Amino acid sequence: MDLNGAKRKVEALLFPRNVALDAIVILSGGSPIETDEPAEKDSHIQRVKRRETMSYEPLRKFVFLFTMSWAIVTVPFAGPAFAQSMVKLKVGVLKVAGQTNAYVAQQQGFFKKRGLEVELINVRSGGEGVSAMQGGSLDMAITIPSFGIVANERGFGLVMVVQNQSASPTPPDHAAIMVAIDSPIRSLKDLDGKVIGINALHAQEAVSAQHVIGKAGVPRQRLKYVEVSFPSMGDVLRRGDVAAVVPVAPFITGIEQRGIGRVLAWAYHGAVPAQPTGAYWAKRNWVEANAKLIDLYAAAIDEANEYLLSDLGRARVLVAQYTGLPSALVEAMPMINWTTKVDKAKWAALIAMLRAEGELEKDQRPEDFILSLMPVKR
């Protein structure tokens, strides 16, 4: 910014030309302006000029102060000293298709443009993420909603800060009860007394499957479970080690493509259609101090969701890129239902299901642990 230019602009508006120029010279440490006019010899005239010069002194001071203030305000902020500081955030994520939106938000700069420097840290399970958060090494972590809800009953003090996805409102779904392609089992009632392979006891897809089978008339006490990793479910089903398995996408598609198994029922949809299946959680005291920061993270995820869902072909490419899954598998699997919109009724239905299946001892209200339903100051 040219300060002298700024001075001239202000003074041209406030003073006649000669007075302004005279003031600039004096303020710059120079002498009154010299002109080609002959020197005044009349002492009376000289005294009058001296009085005029003295009367301008307050105005000269005003010119200086006003000009400097105007210049400071209008000089653009530049350089590192005035650059917006980025807020660091450590988030635990899973290397699964549902987390592709966080990957996109980072790669496309959706976090950065909101002043967030997000470090996405891979965890092996939602439980590991919550443990790391409790230990202070993560600010937020994603996990299946049932885990967060049950953890709160155990005194973890978690808040669901951003919903990430929900199950499909109509089949095909992202969790299924599958049997071998040549299995004699034709209905859910046929699972009475059978061994079922699940990824983990108390996992939301397993509890949903149990609820669906229970609605078909088979008490949960009549079911037997064995824990099997998702990638191994096809093999144990093919060998006949179990009567059924409960995989999630994209393993459902993989079992189908290999000709090993078929879908007997959809777990999520059969239990609670469109139930929330992925969400970010954080400790309550951290949430209360960082509600605005969470809003910015949610806005970036919203933008990533729109980016993905506006072009499903591009979304499938990005899912394969993030997860490392074969493109043919990703092409065949149902697309993730990404959404941060909280449906209070669906969360309440999920809680009721967990209570009915013995996962919870007490009732919980969504407004007690879901940030968007809580009266938290921002």
N, C-alpha and C positions, 0 to 999 in steps of 0.2 A: 504494500500500500504506500503511495506517495503522500507523506504527511504534509509536505508543502502544498501539494495540490488540494488536499483536504482543507487546509487553512484558507486557501484562496477561495474555494467554493463557499465556505461559511461566511467569510468576511465580505464577499461580494454581495451576499444577501443582507448583511447587517449594516454595512458602512458605505459611505461614498468612497470613490476610488482612492483619493489621496490619503485619507485617514487610514484605510485598510493597509495600503502599502507601507505607510509610516509605521503602523503597529507591527507589521511583519519584520521590518528591519530592526526595530528596537527589541522585539522578543528574540531575535536571532543573535543579539549581542552587537549589532552594528549601530550606525549613527542615523539620525533623521535623514530622510531622503534629500539629496541635493538636486536642485533644479537649475535650469538656465536662466531663471528670473534674477534680476539684479537684487543685490542685497538691500534690505530695508535700512534706511539711515534714520528714519524718524523713530525716536525712542518710544513714543506713545504707541506707534504701530507694533513695535517689537514687544512691548509689554502685553498688548492684546493677544499676539500670537502665542506668547508663553502661557497665558491663561488658557487659551484654547487647547494647547498641547497638554496642559495639566488636567483639563476637564476630560480629556479622552483616556486618561490612565485607567480608570475602572473598566471602561469598555475594552481596553487592550487586554486586561487580565481575564475578562470574560471570554474574549476571543480565544485566548490560549487554552483555558480550561475546557471550553465547549469543543474546540477543535480536537484536542487530545482525546476527550471522552468519545466523540463521534468516531474518531479513527480507530480507537481500541475496539469499539463495538462492531465496526464494519470490517475489520481485518479478519479474513477467514481463518478458522483454526486449522492448523496443519502440523504434520510431524508427529512423532511418537508421543510427545508430551500431551497432545490433545486427542490422540486416537482412542476410540472406544475400547475399554478393557473387556476381554473375553472372560466369561465365567466358566470355570472348569466343572465338569460333571462326570462322575464315574458310574457307569450303568452296566449291570450284569445282564447278559443276553445269552440265548441259546442258538446254536447253529442249526436252526430249523427253518422251514419255509415261512412260518408266521412272522419271523423276525426280519424278513427281507425289507420291511418298511423302514426299520431303524438304519439298516445298511444304506438304503437309498437316501434317507434324510442326511446321512453323513456324506455320501459321495456327491450328492447334488448341491450341497452347501445350504440345506434348509435349516440346519442347526446354526451354522456359522452366521448366517445373515440375521439371526435373532440374538447374536451375542453369546452363543453357547459353544464352548469347546468341549465336545462330548467324546469321552473315551469309552468305546464299546468293548467290554471285557467278557470273553467267552467263559461260561460256566457249564459244568456237565449236567446240572439239573437245577430245577427251581429251588430245591432244598439247599443246595450248595450256595446259590445266590443269596438266599435269605440269611444263611449263616455268615457269609462274608459281609453282608449289610449290618448284621448285628455286631460284628467285630469292628466295624468302622471303615473297612476297605472299599465299600461300595456305597453310593448315595441312594441308588434305586436298583431294583432287580425285577426281572420278569419271572412269573411263575404261573402255573395253572391256578385259577381262582380258588378251587377247593383247598389247596395247600395253605393259602393265605388266611382263609376263613378259619380253618381248623387250628392253624398256628395262633391266631388271636385268642381262641378259647384256652390255649396253653399259656397265655400271658405274654406273647411276643410284642404286642402293641403296634401292629402294622396298620397302615392306611393304604387303600387301593387308590393310587394317584392318577393313573392313566389306563383306561381299558385299551387293549390292543386288537382284539378280535373276538368273534363269536362264532358259534356253530351255524351251519347253514339252516335257514328257515324251512327248507325242503330237501329231501334226499337228492343226490348222494351227499353223504356227510363226511366228516373228517375222523370219525371213530366208528368201528364196526365190530360186530360179532361174526366171526368167520369160521366155517367148517371146511373140511377137506372136500375137494371137488367130487369125490365119489362116496362121501359119507352118507350113511343111512339117515342121519339126522335131518329132519325136514321142518321141524317147528321148534320154538323156544322151549316148549314143554318137554321135548326129547332130551334136554340138557339136565334133567333131574338126576342128581347123583353123579354127574360127570365131572371130569377134571378140565379146568379152563386155564389156558396160559395168559397171564397178564404181565404187563411191564413192571408194575409195582402195586403192592397192596395200598389201598386208600387213594390211589390215583383217580382223578376225576373221570377218566374214560372207563376205568374198571368199576367204579361205583355206579356210573350211568348204566353200564351193561348189566350190572347186578339188579338195578332198579327196573330195567326193561324186562329182564327174565322174571323178576318178582311179579310184575304186573300180568305176566302170562300164567301165573299160578304156581311158580316154583319158589318156595321159601329160600332165603339166602343161606339158611343152615344146611340146605341140601346140596349146596354147591361146594366144590373143592377147587382151590387155586394153587398154581405154581408160577413163580416169577420167571419170566423169559424176556430177554432183550428184544426190542422191536425187530432188529435185523435177523434174529434167529427164529422168529415165529413161523415163517414159511417152512423151515426145515423140520421143526418139531411137529408141525401139523402134517407134513408129508410122511414122517416116520410113524405117525400114530401115537406119539407120546402123550398127546392131549386130544380131547374131543373137539375143542374149539379154542380160538385165540381172540384177543381183543386188540388189534393193531390200530394205529392212527395213520393218517396220510403222511407221506406217500407210500407207506409200507402196504396199505390196503391194495393199492394199484400194483405194486410189485408182486404180491402174492397172486393176484389175478393174472397178470401178464405171464407169469411162470407156469400157469395152469395148475397151481397147487390147491387153491381154495376158492370158495365163493362166499358171498355175503348172505348171512342168515337174517340179520337185522342191523339197523343203524342205531348205534348206542346213544349218541348225543341227542339226535332227533327224537328217538323213541322215549327218552327220559324227560328232557326239557328242550323242546325245539328252540333253536337260536340262543341257547344258553351261552353265557360268556365263557370263553375257553383260554384266554390269555390276558394278563394284566400286569402292569408295573406296580410294585409295592415299595413303600419306604417307611422308616420309623416315624412314629407320630411326632416326636419333638423336632425332627428334621423338617417334616412337612410344614409344621406351624411356622417355622422360620423361613421357608423357601417356597411358599405358595405361588408367588409370581413367577419364579423360575420354572416351576412345574407347568404352569400355563404356557410358557414359551416352548417347553419341550413338547407338550401336547399339540401345540399349533404346528410345529415342525413335522410331527407324526401325521397329522391331518393332511398336510401338504404332500407328504410322501404317499399316503393312501390314495389321494386323488391322482397323483402321478402314475401309480401302479394300476388302479382300477379303470383309468381312462383309456388304457391300451393293454389289453390282456395278453397280447402276443409279446409285447415288451416286458410285461410283468413276469411271464414264464421264463424269458431269457434271464432276467435278473434273479429270479428264484434259483435257477440252475447255477448261476454265477456265484451267488452267495453261499449256497449249501453244498455245492459240488456234486449234486445229484445228476444222473444222466438226463439229458434233454428229453429223450423219449418218455421217461418216467414222469417228468414234470408236465409234459404236454398232455398226458392222459389223466393226471390227478385233478380233482376238483379244485378250483381256485380258492385261495384263502378269503374268508369274509372279514377283511380288515375294517374295523370301525372303532372309534373312540367314544361313540355315543352310548351312554349308559341307559339301559332299560331297567328301571328299578324293579318292575314286576318279574323280569327274568332272573335278576339276582335273588329276589325273595323266593322264587320257585327253586332255585339252586340250593339255597339254604334249607328249604323245606325237604328237598330230596336228601341232602346230607344228614339231616336230622332223622328222617324216616329210615335211612340205611344204617343208623347207629354210628355215624362219623362224628356227630356233634351231640353233646349232652344237654346243651341249652340252646334256646332260640337266639338268633341274632337279627338285628335290623340293618338293612343296607345303609341307612343314613348314619349309622354309628361308625362306619369304617370306609365309606366311599367319599373321597374328597369333594367331588362335584355336588354331593348331597349334604355336605357338612357346612356349618356357618363359620368358615375359616376366613379371617381377615387377609386382604391382599394389599 
